[in-house]
Amino acid sequence: ATPDADLRMGIEGVMAGYILIRGESGLAFLEDCKMKTQVYRTPQGEEKRLPFAETYATMQALRFLWSDEPDIIDRDRLRQSMRILLKRKDMADLVIADLARWKDWEIQDELMAMYDDPTFDVPSIKRQIVRFLFNCSQDVERTPDGEAGPLPPHAEKALANLTVLEEKDPRTVINAKRYLIR
């Protein structure tokens, strides 16, 4: 079946199953045809826009692998795959939230650049960047008695980045922090 504007129910399960069977090569295939491109060719050779639902289903397959099949694809490799979608304005806020849950703290520089990029000047994206940085700043080892240990480098960097955003865009930072679960 070719993708179309209609939602193909269960396609995320098919994609996850494909990766379970094919492993790394299955993931690479889905990256190429569902994540790195926004078009596909019909059997007649006509180029069409890949529906959002197809890419979102791929994202759901990655989430499934992360949470339910962590031994199939290395977690760093899953993070790398999810990062591909950061470039998609229509998905960036969702991707940032997933990468925060997955503790992909290495993308701070990319997120700070994205914050100032007019392409990504979308309130939901900016709020997710602030939330990402806040969560990163809180990712601190605890002592046996529950006290916070010293700040690791990623948390220090996140605090510095939050300070920059608070000075640059205090309203967005306040709004983003308002609904954080602490």
trRosetta pair geometry for C-beta under 8 A, 3 or more apart (Angstrom, degrees):
i j d omega theta_ij theta_ji phi_ij phi_ji
1 8 7.0 145 111 -118 141 140
2 40 7.1 172 -163 119 96 134
2 42 5.8 42 -153 -126 166 69
2 43 6.8 -122 -54 -22 135 87
3 8 7.3 -100 -123 -16 65 132
3 40 5.9 100 36 33 118 155
3 48 7.9 -167 82 95 95 121
3 50 6.0 35 91 -143 158 68
3 51 5.4 -154 166 17 114 102
3 53 8.0 171 -157 75 108 93
3 54 4.7 -17 -125 -70 141 141
4 51 6.7 37 117 -33 20 135
5 51 5.6 161 -113 -97 38 127
7 53 4.9 -146 -112 -143 73 159
8 11 4.2 64 97 -45 108 126
8 53 7.0 142 21 126 73 127
8 54 7.7 43 25 -88 117 76
8 57 7.4 -22 66 -63 96 160
10 13 4.9 -42 -171 32 77 117
10 14 6.4 80 133 -22 83 95
11 14 5.3 -50 -151 35 43 115
11 15 6.2 45 150 -21 70 102
11 53 7.7 88 47 142 139 98
11 54 7.1 -61 126 -119 153 60
11 57 4.5 -8 95 -160 103 161
12 15 5.6 -52 -148 37 34 113
12 16 6.3 35 152 -19 66 104
12 56 8.0 -61 -77 117 117 68
12 57 4.0 -139 -71 -160 79 79
12 58 7.5 -138 -117 -51 77 19
12 60 3.8 -24 -141 88 146 124
12 61 5.1 -158 -166 -54 75 78
12 64 7.1 137 152 -18 105 133
13 16 5.6 -50 -143 37 33 110
13 17 6.2 36 154 -19 64 106
13 61 7.8 -174 -76 -97 16 89
13 64 7.9 120 -103 -73 56 171
14 17 5.7 -55 -149 38 29 113
14 18 6.4 36 150 -25 63 104
15 18 5.5 -49 -150 30 32 116
15 19 6.7 28 153 -14 63 102
15 30 5.9 91 -157 -115 108 143
15 34 7.6 -20 -123 -2 138 172
15 57 5.9 131 0 137 143 99
15 58 5.7 -127 -178 -103 161 58
15 60 7.9 102 62 74 129 85
15 61 4.0 -91 104 -68 111 152
16 19 5.8 -56 -153 38 34 108
16 20 6.3 38 148 -23 66 104
16 60 7.8 -77 -48 114 114 78
16 61 4.1 -162 -65 -140 76 88
16 64 4.6 -24 -111 80 145 144
16 65 6.3 -168 -138 -50 94 86
16 69 7.7 141 -176 17 107 139
17 20 5.3 -50 -146 34 35 115
17 21 6.3 28 157 -14 67 105
18 21 6.0 -60 -150 40 28 105
18 22 5.9 -7 165 11 67 117
18 26 4.8 176 139 -161 82 127
18 29 7.7 -95 148 74 127 127
18 30 7.0 129 94 -55 131 120
19 22 6.3 -68 -125 56 27 89
19 23 7.0 79 -179 -99 59 10
19 26 4.3 -176 -105 108 46 125
19 27 5.2 62 -128 -66 111 76
19 30 6.8 -48 -67 -1 104 141
19 61 6.3 128 3 162 134 122
19 65 6.3 -52 107 -76 144 136
19 72 6.9 94 133 139 96 136
19 73 6.7 -39 170 -37 120 131
20 23 7.9 11 -177 -66 15 51
20 26 7.8 -50 26 71 31 163
20 65 7.9 -163 -68 -100 79 98
20 69 6.5 -86 -100 -153 101 168
20 72 5.9 -67 -116 -132 63 152
21 26 6.6 108 70 -63 72 152
22 25 5.0 -98 165 77 105 89
22 26 2.8 125 74 -47 120 108
22 27 7.7 -169 96 -10 102 59
22 29 7.2 -10 120 15 158 130
23 26 6.0 115 49 17 29 102
23 27 7.3 -57 142 -4 37 100
23 72 6.8 -146 -117 178 70 86
23 73 7.1 155 -161 -78 61 83
24 27 5.6 -55 -149 36 34 112
24 28 6.3 34 154 -19 67 106
24 73 6.8 137 -84 -116 64 94
24 77 7.3 -68 -116 -175 94 157
25 28 5.6 -51 -145 37 34 113
25 29 6.4 40 153 -23 64 103
26 29 5.6 -51 -149 32 32 114
26 30 6.6 26 156 -13 65 105
27 30 6.0 -59 -150 40 31 106
27 31 6.3 37 151 -24 65 105
27 73 5.8 94 -57 -109 151 146
27 77 7.2 66 124 148 163 117
27 81 6.2 -86 180 -88 113 145
28 31 5.5 -50 -148 32 32 116
28 32 6.5 30 155 -18 64 106
29 32 5.9 -59 -153 36 30 109
29 33 6.3 -7 164 9 67 111
30 33 6.4 -70 -133 52 29 88
30 34 5.0 -25 -174 30 71 122
30 35 6.7 58 135 -10 72 106
30 58 5.4 165 168 -131 117 117
30 61 7.2 -76 179 77 166 150
31 34 7.2 -63 -100 55 9 78
31 35 4.7 -50 -144 48 51 125
31 36 5.7 50 155 -21 74 106
31 81 5.8 -113 -88 -133 114 94
31 84 6.1 150 -149 -31 100 171
32 35 7.6 20 -7 47 14 82
32 36 5.6 -28 -124 37 34 125
32 37 7.2 27 167 -6 48 110
33 37 6.6 -31 -143 39 29 123
33 40 7.0 56 -170 -105 90 104
34 37 7.6 1 -43 53 5 84
34 50 7.0 175 -132 -176 52 147
34 54 5.6 -133 -137 145 101 97
34 55 5.6 166 169 -100 83 59
34 57 7.7 -83 -166 71 143 89
34 58 4.3 149 124 -54 137 147
35 55 6.3 120 -97 -138 54 94
35 58 5.7 -135 -60 118 96 154
35 81 7.0 -49 -158 -174 180 81
35 84 4.7 62 150 108 122 138
35 85 6.0 -80 -152 -64 101 87
36 84 6.0 -69 -76 -171 73 131
37 40 7.2 116 115 -67 128 63
37 50 6.5 105 112 -14 85 143
38 49 6.3 -17 147 -150 87 76
38 50 5.3 -141 -171 36 39 104
38 55 7.9 -21 -112 -54 70 140
38 88 7.8 146 -82 -112 116 110
39 47 5.2 11 175 -175 131 99
39 48 6.5 155 -155 81 79 32
39 49 5.9 -56 -102 -106 70 36
39 50 5.8 -140 -89 -21 11 89
40 47 7.5 163 84 -148 28 58
40 48 6.0 -24 63 64 75 83
40 50 5.1 94 -18 -82 100 90
41 45 5.8 -18 -173 -143 115 34
41 46 6.8 145 -155 70 64 34
41 47 5.7 -36 -96 -92 70 60
41 48 7.6 137 -110 17 22 77
42 45 6.8 -39 69 30 75 20
42 46 4.5 4 30 53 117 90
42 47 7.9 -133 2 -64 80 15
42 48 6.1 62 -41 -6 98 119
50 54 5.3 -96 175 62 96 138
50 55 6.5 90 126 -40 119 100
51 54 5.0 105 68 -6 81 98
51 55 7.8 -160 100 4 51 82
52 55 6.0 -64 -158 42 40 104
52 56 5.8 38 149 -20 74 112
52 90 6.2 -95 -117 137 120 142
52 91 7.9 175 -151 -63 95 101
53 56 5.5 -54 -138 42 32 114
53 57 6.2 40 157 -26 65 103
54 57 5.8 -50 -151 30 27 113
54 58 6.9 29 148 -18 59 101
55 58 5.5 -50 -156 31 38 114
55 59 6.6 42 145 -20 65 101
55 85 7.0 141 172 -115 115 118
55 88 7.2 171 155 -123 156 173
55 91 6.7 -97 125 -64 126 149
56 59 5.3 -49 -153 33 38 116
56 60 6.5 41 148 -20 66 101
56 91 7.3 -162 -85 -108 76 116
56 94 7.9 2 -123 108 91 169
57 60 5.4 -49 -149 35 36 114
57 61 6.6 42 149 -23 64 100
58 61 5.5 -48 -152 30 35 115
58 62 6.7 38 149 -19 64 100
59 62 5.7 -51 -154 33 35 112
59 63 6.6 37 148 -19 65 103
59 82 7.2 82 -132 -123 82 84
59 85 6.4 22 -87 -49 112 170
59 91 7.0 -165 -63 -159 150 131
59 94 6.8 42 172 127 159 128
59 95 7.3 -104 -128 -86 129 80
59 98 7.4 -149 -172 -37 105 163
60 63 5.4 -49 -149 34 37 115
60 64 6.4 42 150 -22 65 101
61 64 5.6 -50 -151 33 34 114
61 65 6.5 34 152 -18 64 103
62 65 5.7 -54 -149 36 33 111
62 66 6.3 36 151 -22 65 105
62 78 5.6 144 -163 -160 96 97
62 81 5.8 -163 -112 102 133 126
62 82 5.7 159 147 -73 156 93
62 98 7.8 64 104 174 117 152
63 66 5.6 -54 -149 34 32 114
63 67 6.3 7 162 -1 67 111
63 98 6.6 -101 -89 -129 99 127
64 67 6.4 -70 -142 47 25 94
64 68 5.3 -33 -177 32 67 118
64 69 6.9 27 136 15 78 103
65 68 7.1 -67 -105 57 14 77
65 69 4.9 -55 -138 66 56 102
65 70 7.5 118 157 -87 61 37
65 72 5.9 -97 -149 63 102 122
65 73 5.6 13 169 35 139 114
65 78 6.0 -166 99 -106 118 132
66 70 6.7 32 -168 -95 32 81
66 75 6.9 82 -128 -124 81 86
66 78 5.5 159 -78 152 92 159
66 102 6.5 -76 -148 -98 144 116
67 70 7.6 -27 -160 -57 4 93
69 72 4.4 11 147 -4 112 123
69 73 7.8 57 112 17 101 80
70 75 6.6 0 -157 -67 93 102
73 77 5.2 -114 169 86 95 124
73 78 5.5 114 109 -59 116 93
74 77 4.3 88 67 4 89 109
74 78 7.2 -159 95 -8 47 82
75 78 5.4 -49 -147 34 39 112
75 79 6.5 44 152 -21 66 100
75 102 7.2 -176 -176 -164 104 109
76 79 5.6 -49 -151 33 35 115
76 80 6.5 41 148 -23 64 103
77 80 5.4 -49 -150 32 34 116
77 81 6.6 37 150 -20 64 101
78 81 5.6 -51 -151 34 35 113
78 82 6.4 33 153 -18 66 104
78 102 7.4 -136 105 -143 109 150
79 82 5.8 -57 -148 37 32 109
79 83 6.4 40 152 -28 65 104
79 99 6.7 91 -144 -125 89 89
79 102 5.7 -179 -94 133 97 139
79 104 4.6 158 -149 -99 125 126
80 83 5.7 -50 -152 26 30 117
80 84 7.6 48 148 -33 57 89
81 84 6.0 -37 -171 4 40 115
82 85 6.1 -56 -173 30 48 109
82 86 7.9 70 135 -38 66 86
82 95 5.8 160 170 -150 91 94
82 98 5.8 -126 -161 105 145 130
82 99 6.0 175 116 -72 131 92
82 102 7.3 125 39 25 160 158
82 104 7.6 -158 76 -31 125 162
83 86 5.4 -22 -166 -8 55 119
83 95 7.5 122 -108 175 27 126
83 99 7.1 78 -80 -94 73 136
83 104 7.4 -155 -68 168 104 154
83 107 6.6 -166 -117 -91 113 134
83 110 8.0 54 -155 89 110 170
84 87 7.1 -53 171 18 45 106
85 88 5.1 -43 -166 23 67 119
85 91 4.8 -64 173 109 112 137
85 92 7.4 -171 136 -86 77 47
85 94 7.9 -46 131 81 134 98
85 95 4.6 -175 97 -85 106 140
86 92 5.7 62 -155 -123 49 85
86 95 5.3 -146 -80 113 60 148
86 96 7.3 89 -117 -64 91 77
86 99 7.9 9 -76 -25 111 150
86 107 7.3 -158 -90 -161 159 143
86 110 6.7 35 147 144 157 133
86 114 7.2 -96 171 -83 107 150
87 92 7.8 -176 42 -83 7 102
88 91 4.1 26 96 33 120 106
88 92 6.2 -173 81 -47 59 75
88 95 7.6 113 54 -20 98 139
89 92 5.9 -27 -131 -7 28 118
89 119 6.1 -121 -78 158 122 88
89 120 6.0 -154 -115 -98 88 67
89 122 6.7 124 -171 -18 96 141
89 125 7.5 -62 -152 -61 66 148
91 94 5.3 -64 -168 46 66 112
91 95 5.5 65 137 -27 91 108
92 95 5.6 -59 -143 39 31 112
92 96 6.1 33 160 -23 68 105
92 114 7.1 -178 -165 -173 143 143
92 120 6.1 -46 71 -131 173 116
92 122 7.7 128 60 51 123 131
92 125 4.9 23 98 -119 121 115
92 128 7.5 165 128 68 79 143
93 96 5.9 -50 -145 33 30 112
93 97 6.7 31 155 -18 61 104
93 122 7.3 -100 -46 103 117 122
93 124 4.4 -21 -91 133 159 101
93 125 4.8 -111 -68 -86 89 56
93 127 7.6 28 -133 63 116 88
93 128 4.4 161 -144 -17 73 149
94 97 5.9 -57 -155 34 31 111
94 98 6.6 28 151 -15 65 106
95 98 5.7 -56 -151 37 33 110
95 99 6.2 28 155 -16 68 108
96 99 5.8 -57 -143 41 30 108
96 100 6.4 35 154 -23 64 103
96 111 6.9 100 -123 -113 117 119
96 125 7.1 118 -3 -149 145 65
96 128 4.0 110 86 141 135 123
96 129 6.2 -72 -156 -73 155 54
96 131 7.8 109 131 67 113 99
96 132 5.3 -87 175 -56 101 134
97 100 5.7 -52 -151 32 30 113
97 101 6.7 30 151 -16 63 103
97 128 5.6 -81 -52 -142 81 118
97 131 7.3 7 -101 94 77 133
97 132 7.7 -119 -86 -72 36 92
98 101 5.7 -55 -153 36 35 110
98 102 6.1 21 153 -8 68 112
99 102 5.5 -59 -139 49 34 107
99 104 4.1 -66 -168 44 93 126
99 107 6.2 -8 159 28 149 146
99 132 7.0 14 88 -127 97 125
100 103 7.4 31 -179 -76 33 36
100 104 7.6 -77 -64 38 24 80
100 128 7.8 -144 -19 -177 134 85
100 131 6.6 -28 -93 119 170 90
100 132 4.4 -131 -80 -117 116 73
100 135 4.8 80 -171 64 114 150
100 136 7.2 -100 -132 -46 85 83
103 136 7.8 132 -142 -106 66 73
103 139 6.2 126 -130 -124 110 153
104 107 5.6 30 128 -1 102 113
105 108 6.4 4 177 -36 65 105
105 136 5.0 126 -118 -134 102 115
105 139 6.9 -128 -69 54 135 153
105 154 3.9 36 149 -163 149 141
105 158 7.2 -74 -148 -55 108 119
106 154 7.9 -63 -65 -112 46 121
107 110 4.7 -53 -169 45 79 118
107 111 5.7 82 131 -27 90 99
108 111 5.7 -59 -147 38 31 110
108 112 6.3 31 157 -20 67 105
108 133 7.0 91 -128 -102 99 88
108 136 6.9 162 -82 154 114 175
108 154 7.4 173 -28 -153 137 81
108 157 5.7 114 101 129 170 121
108 158 6.4 -122 -111 -85 136 71
108 161 5.9 -138 -174 -45 114 161
109 112 5.8 -53 -148 35 31 111
109 113 6.5 30 153 -15 64 105
110 113 5.8 -56 -151 38 31 110
110 114 6.2 35 150 -23 65 108
111 114 5.3 -52 -144 36 34 117
111 115 6.5 48 152 -33 64 97
111 129 4.8 161 179 -135 111 102
111 132 6.2 -124 -136 84 165 147
111 133 7.3 -169 110 -56 143 97
111 161 7.9 61 88 178 108 150
112 115 5.6 -40 -153 18 33 118
112 116 7.4 15 155 -3 59 102
112 129 7.8 142 -77 -174 39 129
112 161 5.7 -112 -82 -140 120 117
112 164 7.3 31 -138 86 119 145
113 116 6.4 -70 -161 44 34 99
113 117 6.3 44 145 -39 69 109
114 117 5.3 -50 -143 21 36 121
114 120 4.8 -13 -179 58 85 163
114 125 7.2 -110 148 161 115 122
114 129 6.7 -171 86 -90 111 137
115 120 7.4 -68 -86 97 18 120
115 126 6.2 90 -135 -120 81 81
115 129 5.3 -173 -80 127 102 169
115 165 6.7 -88 -167 -103 160 110
115 169 7.9 -146 176 14 116 145
117 120 4.8 52 80 24 103 100
117 121 7.4 -144 97 -40 51 77
118 121 5.1 -24 -150 -16 45 123
120 125 5.0 -119 180 125 95 159
120 126 7.8 140 137 -57 91 73
121 125 8.0 -136 -131 60 3 125
121 126 7.6 21 -146 -48 43 118
122 125 4.3 74 69 9 98 110
122 126 6.9 -179 81 -10 48 86
123 126 5.7 -59 -144 39 32 109
123 127 6.2 31 160 -19 68 106
123 172 7.1 -151 -140 -120 76 106
124 127 5.8 -52 -145 37 31 111
124 128 6.4 31 155 -19 63 106
125 128 5.8 -57 -150 36 31 110
125 129 6.5 34 151 -22 64 103
126 129 5.7 -50 -151 31 34 113
126 130 6.7 33 152 -17 64 102
126 169 7.1 -78 -176 130 135 158
126 172 5.0 -47 134 -168 127 145
126 176 7.4 -120 122 -63 74 131
127 130 5.7 -53 -153 36 35 111
127 131 6.3 33 151 -17 67 107
127 172 6.4 -131 -76 -173 67 90
127 175 6.4 -74 -105 106 112 99
127 176 4.0 179 -146 -100 74 99
128 131 5.5 -53 -143 40 35 112
128 132 6.1 45 153 -26 66 102
128 176 7.7 -138 -37 -136 20 121
129 132 5.6 -49 -148 31 31 116
129 133 6.5 27 154 -15 63 105
129 165 7.6 179 115 -104 110 153
130 133 5.9 -58 -151 38 31 108
130 134 6.3 31 152 -20 66 107
130 162 7.1 89 -146 -122 73 86
130 165 6.1 -166 -99 132 92 156
130 172 6.4 179 -38 134 143 92
130 173 5.3 -178 -132 -117 140 61
130 176 3.6 93 80 97 136 163
130 177 6.8 -91 145 -47 123 77
131 134 5.6 -52 -145 37 33 113
131 135 6.2 31 157 -16 66 106
131 176 5.4 -133 -47 175 81 109
131 177 7.8 175 -89 -83 68 48
131 180 6.3 177 -126 -93 92 105
132 135 6.0 -60 -151 39 26 107
132 136 6.2 27 152 -20 64 109
133 136 5.5 -53 -145 37 32 115
133 137 6.3 34 155 -22 65 105
133 158 4.6 168 -164 -161 72 91
133 161 5.2 -127 -134 94 136 117
133 162 4.9 168 133 -67 129 90
133 165 7.2 145 45 11 163 144
134 137 5.7 -56 -150 34 30 111
134 138 6.6 20 153 -13 63 110
134 158 7.4 -176 -63 162 13 121
134 162 6.5 94 -75 -99 65 136
134 176 7.6 176 -13 125 135 110
134 177 6.3 149 -86 -103 156 90
134 180 6.1 -71 117 -111 152 157
135 138 5.8 -63 -151 40 33 108
135 139 6.7 46 149 -40 65 99
135 180 8.0 -159 -62 -145 82 120
136 139 5.7 -44 -153 10 36 118
136 154 5.8 -104 -177 148 106 100
136 155 6.3 -171 144 -101 70 54
136 157 7.8 -52 137 79 130 87
136 158 3.8 179 98 -88 111 152
137 155 5.0 100 -142 -158 41 76
137 158 4.0 -144 -62 104 79 120
137 159 4.8 110 -126 -62 123 75
137 162 6.3 -29 -43 -15 148 140
138 155 7.3 175 3 -129 13 113
138 182 7.8 -149 -115 -138 156 79
139 152 7.3 -54 105 42 87 122
139 154 6.8 -23 74 96 122 118
139 155 5.8 -155 62 -77 74 105
140 148 4.8 31 111 -157 140 101
140 149 5.9 -173 165 53 95 73
140 150 7.8 -158 -155 91 108 26
140 151 6.1 -59 -107 -108 116 54
140 152 6.7 -179 -115 2 62 89
140 155 5.7 38 -72 -80 88 167
141 148 7.8 113 79 -161 45 55
141 149 4.3 -14 82 33 91 136
141 150 8.0 7 50 49 102 59
141 152 7.3 89 -7 -41 95 112
142 146 5.7 -19 -178 -143 124 33
142 147 6.7 143 -159 70 74 32
142 148 6.3 -51 -106 -99 65 40
142 149 6.5 -160 -105 -15 12 92
143 146 6.9 -35 68 36 74 20
143 147 4.6 0 34 57 118 87
143 148 7.7 1 -3 63 88 7
143 149 5.7 132 -51 -70 79 87
151 155 4.4 -130 -163 90 92 120
151 156 4.9 114 129 -59 126 84
151 159 7.4 -31 -155 -7 152 136
152 155 5.2 91 55 9 71 104
152 156 7.3 -136 98 -6 35 90
153 156 5.6 -56 -146 36 34 112
153 157 6.2 33 158 -19 68 107
154 157 5.8 -55 -148 38 31 112
154 158 6.3 35 152 -22 64 106
155 158 5.5 -50 -146 34 33 114
155 159 6.5 36 154 -20 64 102
156 159 5.8 -54 -152 34 31 111
156 160 6.5 29 151 -16 64 105
157 160 5.7 -55 -151 37 33 112
157 161 6.3 33 151 -18 67 107
158 161 5.6 -54 -145 39 32 112
158 162 6.3 36 153 -22 65 104
159 162 5.6 -51 -147 34 31 113
159 163 6.6 37 152 -22 62 102
160 163 5.6 -50 -153 30 33 115
160 164 6.8 36 148 -20 63 101
161 164 5.5 -49 -153 31 37 115
161 165 6.5 31 152 -14 67 105
162 165 5.7 -57 -148 41 34 108
162 166 6.1 39 152 -25 68 104
162 173 7.1 113 -165 -137 80 127
163 166 5.6 -50 -144 33 31 114
163 167 6.6 27 156 -15 62 105
164 167 6.1 -62 -156 37 28 107
164 168 6.1 15 154 -10 66 117
165 168 5.6 -62 -136 47 33 107
165 169 5.7 -42 -174 49 72 96
165 172 7.4 -85 172 84 107 110
165 173 5.4 137 124 -75 102 118
166 169 7.7 -80 -113 64 12 53
166 170 5.6 44 -170 -102 58 73
166 173 4.9 -72 -96 46 65 175
167 170 7.4 26 -100 -58 10 90
169 172 4.4 -2 144 29 115 116
169 173 6.2 130 99 -21 77 91
170 173 5.6 -62 -148 40 35 112
170 174 6.1 34 158 -20 71 106
171 174 5.9 -56 -149 36 29 109
171 175 6.3 24 156 -14 65 109
172 175 5.7 -58 -145 41 31 110
172 176 6.0 30 157 -21 67 109
173 176 5.8 -55 -143 37 27 110
173 177 6.3 19 160 -13 63 111
174 177 6.1 -63 -146 40 26 105
174 178 6.6 47 152 -48 61 97
175 178 5.6 -37 -154 1 32 122
176 179 7.8 -85 -177 38 30 85
176 180 7.5 43 141 -46 65 105
177 180 5.4 -41 -156 -1 51 123
